[in-house]
Amino acid sequence: MPRRVDHEERRRQIADALVRTAATRGLHAAGMREVAAEAGVSLRLVQYYFGTKEELLLFAMQQLAAQFAERGLRRIKQITQIKDTVGPASPRDVIAAVLTEGLPVDDERRTFTIVYTAYLALSLTDPALAISPLVRNSNAVIDVVAAQLRAAQAAGDTPAHLDPDLEAVSLLTMSAGLGTSVLAGHSSAEQAQAVIDYHLCRLFPASRPALCPALAFRWEDGQVPSWRSAVTAWAVAAPMARLIAASSEPGWERVKTAAPYWRPSG
């Protein structure tokens, strides 16, 4: 009896091969032939599942986003287990998981940042890689983060005068900018985490002093001015943050199930 082929699994394997190739050789070098060789399949099979490289790229980006969401969900669950709490994670824990997941401090997150940033850069000059299929409905991600902040305000854990929508945009953009800075070697992972912790303590002052000890940045001599100047530049260069994070279990699921707006329109 012929073996039944899992077509979705095959598509995922091919997309994984593209990501591995792009992470080590650059997205420009991840042609259909190179991906086929990395996946250990024929070029014809790659073309059977993906008619064009652009279609393969978009599918790979969708898969990267789903993997990002799964890691974030695991991180949230780990936080609740460490705290030995029952019920859903707190807004602070959820947002902390989202922001920390954006730091490229291990192979998976480094690969995500490299490939996603490369795709974004290419899409700015290649009409075939228009970013619009990826950003469609991306405001829903910000809405989820803002909803967590509103819940915290209702519980008295976050200052009432803060604007949840603006804070959500700021947090996600900051996270992506910090990720880029760590990737480029402009800051260490510890420095980036310190910035995240600082902003979480600003938004959730009720968590002090248990979660907000005195935050002392350990800059090297002469580094502070360049760091402060770079933060603004990193934030401006990081619109991708709006696409890759969600801050609650339903939110993470929305990333994984949002396939329609990750695909080419038309």
FENBEL-V981320 format. One record per residue. N is the residue number from 1. PHI is phi in degrees with one decimal (none if undefined). OMEGA is omega as a letter, one per 30 degrees, with the letter a starting at -180 (NA if undefined). NEAR is the number of other ideal C-beta (glycine too) atoms within 10 Angstrom. Layout:
<<N:PHI:OMEGA:NEAR> <N:PHI:OMEGA:NEAR>>
This chain:
<<1:none:a:3> <2:-62.4:a:4> <3:-71.4:l:5> <4:-78.5:a:6> <5:-92.0:l:8> <6:-89.0:a:10> <7:-66.3:l:10> <8:-66.2:l:9> <9:-65.1:l:9> <10:-63.6:l:16> <11:-62.7:l:17> <12:-66.0:l:15> <13:-62.9:l:15> <14:-66.7:l:23> <15:-63.5:l:23> <16:-60.7:l:17> <17:-64.9:l:22> <18:-62.5:a:28> <19:-62.9:l:23> <20:-61.7:l:16> <21:-64.4:a:20> <22:-65.3:a:24> <23:-69.9:a:18> <24:-103.7:a:12> <25:-119.1:a:12> <26:102.3:a:12> <27:-65.0:l:22> <28:-64.9:a:10> <29:-92.9:a:10> <30:-92.3:l:25> <31:-77.9:a:14> <32:-61.2:l:17> <33:-65.6:a:11> <34:-64.3:l:17> <35:-65.6:l:25> <36:-59.7:l:19> <37:-64.2:l:15> <38:-65.4:a:20> <39:-81.6:a:19> <40:73.5:l:8> <41:-129.5:a:17> <42:-80.8:l:12> <43:-60.0:a:14> <44:-61.5:a:9> <45:-68.5:l:13> <46:-60.0:a:25> <47:-69.8:l:14> <48:-66.8:a:13> <49:-85.9:a:17> <50:-135.7:a:21> <51:-64.9:a:10> <52:-136.6:l:12> <53:-64.6:a:18> <54:-62.6:l:17> <55:-64.1:l:14> <56:-65.2:l:22> <57:-61.5:a:24> <58:-64.8:l:22> <59:-65.0:l:20> <60:-63.7:l:27> <61:-66.0:l:26> <62:-60.6:a:20> <63:-66.5:l:19> <64:-60.8:l:22> <65:-64.1:l:22> <66:-64.0:l:19> <67:-67.0:l:18> <68:-58.7:a:24> <69:-63.2:a:24> <70:-64.5:l:14> <71:-65.1:l:17> <72:-63.2:l:26> <73:-64.3:l:22> <74:-63.6:a:13> <75:-64.0:l:18> <76:-62.4:a:24> <77:-64.8:l:13> <78:-64.6:l:13> <79:-61.8:a:18> <80:-66.1:l:16> <81:-68.4:l:9> <82:-63.3:l:9> <83:-79.5:l:11> <84:55.8:l:6> <85:-105.4:l:12> <86:-110.0:l:6> <87:100.1:a:6> <88:-68.2:l:12> <89:-66.1:l:23> <90:-72.2:l:21> <91:-53.7:l:24> <92:-62.9:a:21> <93:-64.3:a:24> <94:-65.2:a:28> <95:-65.4:l:29> <96:-60.6:l:23> <97:-64.4:l:23> <98:-62.4:a:30> <99:-66.3:a:28> <100:-68.4:l:21> <101:-62.7:a:24> <102:-79.7:a:29> <103:-89.3:a:20> <104:-80.2:a:22> <105:-104.6:l:18> <106:-141.5:a:10> <107:-60.9:a:9> <108:-64.3:a:14> <109:-72.7:l:20> <110:-65.8:l:16> <111:-60.5:l:18> <112:-56.9:a:23> <113:-64.4:a:22> <114:-62.0:a:18> <115:-69.8:a:23> <116:-65.0:l:24> <117:-64.5:l:20> <118:-63.9:l:17> <119:-64.3:l:21> <120:-59.7:a:19> <121:-63.8:l:13> <122:-64.5:a:15> <123:-66.1:a:20> <124:-71.2:a:9> <125:-123.0:a:7> <126:-112.1:a:12> <127:-58.1:a:7> <128:-69.6:l:12> <129:-111.9:a:21> <130:-53.1:a:15> <131:-77.0:a:17> <132:-57.2:l:10> <133:-62.5:a:19> <134:-85.9:a:25> <135:-89.7:a:15> <136:-58.4:a:16> <137:67.1:a:14> <138:-66.7:l:19> <139:-61.5:l:14> <140:-61.3:l:15> <141:-66.0:l:23> <142:-63.3:l:23> <143:-60.0:a:17> <144:-66.2:l:21> <145:-63.5:l:28> <146:-62.0:l:20> <147:-63.5:l:18> <148:-63.9:l:26> <149:-68.1:l:25> <150:-65.1:l:16> <151:-62.4:l:16> <152:-67.7:l:22> <153:-63.4:a:17> <154:-63.3:a:11> <155:-86.9:a:11> <156:81.2:a:9> <157:-92.8:a:17> <158:-128.5:a:23> <159:-53.3:a:13> <160:-69.0:a:7> <161:-78.6:a:6> <162:-74.2:l:15> <163:-93.9:a:11> <164:-59.3:a:20> <165:-67.9:l:16> <166:-67.5:l:12> <167:-64.0:l:19> <168:-63.6:l:25> <169:-60.4:a:17> <170:-62.3:a:16> <171:-63.8:a:26> <172:-69.2:l:28> <173:-65.9:l:20> <174:-60.2:a:21> <175:-60.0:l:26> <176:-65.6:l:27> <177:-64.5:l:25> <178:-64.5:l:28> <179:-59.5:l:29> <180:-64.6:a:23> <181:-66.6:l:25> <182:-67.3:a:24> <183:-60.9:a:17> <184:-82.5:l:12> <185:82.6:l:7> <186:-74.8:l:17> <187:-146.8:l:23> <188:-87.9:l:13> <189:-62.1:l:15> <190:-66.0:l:11> <191:-64.6:l:17> <192:-62.7:l:26> <193:-65.6:l:18> <194:-62.8:l:15> <195:-65.2:l:20> <196:-60.4:a:20> <197:-61.3:l:17> <198:-60.0:a:13> <199:-71.5:l:17> <200:-65.0:l:20> <201:-69.4:l:18> <202:-67.4:a:13> <203:-80.7:a:23> <204:-124.8:a:22> <205:-62.9:l:12> <206:-65.7:a:15> <207:-80.1:l:15> <208:-75.5:f:11> <209:-90.8:a:8> <210:-57.6:a:7> <211:-106.5:a:14> <212:-128.0:l:16> <213:-67.2:l:10> <214:-55.3:a:6> <215:-90.9:a:10> <216:-110.4:l:7> <217:-78.6:a:12> <218:-106.0:a:9> <219:-78.6:l:14> <220:-78.1:a:7> <221:-55.7:l:5> <222:80.7:a:7> <223:-89.4:a:14> <224:-57.4:a:11> <225:-58.4:a:9> <226:-65.3:l:12> <227:-62.3:a:16> <228:-64.1:l:10> <229:-68.6:a:9> <230:-71.2:a:16> <231:-56.4:a:17> <232:-63.3:a:10> <233:-63.6:l:13> <234:-62.9:a:21> <235:-64.6:a:19> <236:-63.7:a:10> <237:-90.2:a:15> <238:-126.1:l:22> <239:-66.9:a:16> <240:-63.3:a:24> <241:-57.4:a:26> <242:-67.7:a:20> <243:-96.1:a:24> <244:-116.9:a:26> <245:-130.3:l:29> <246:-143.3:a:28> <247:-120.3:l:30> <248:-151.0:l:23> <249:-56.4:l:16> <250:-60.3:l:10> <251:-63.6:l:22> <252:-61.5:l:27> <253:-64.8:l:15> <254:-64.4:l:17> <255:-64.7:a:24> <256:-71.9:a:17> <257:-104.6:a:10> <258:-92.6:a:22> <259:-53.4:a:13> <260:-56.4:a:10> <261:-90.9:l:16> <262:-97.6:a:21> <263:-104.1:a:15> <264:-58.7:l:13> <265:-81.6:l:9> <266:94.5:NA:4>>
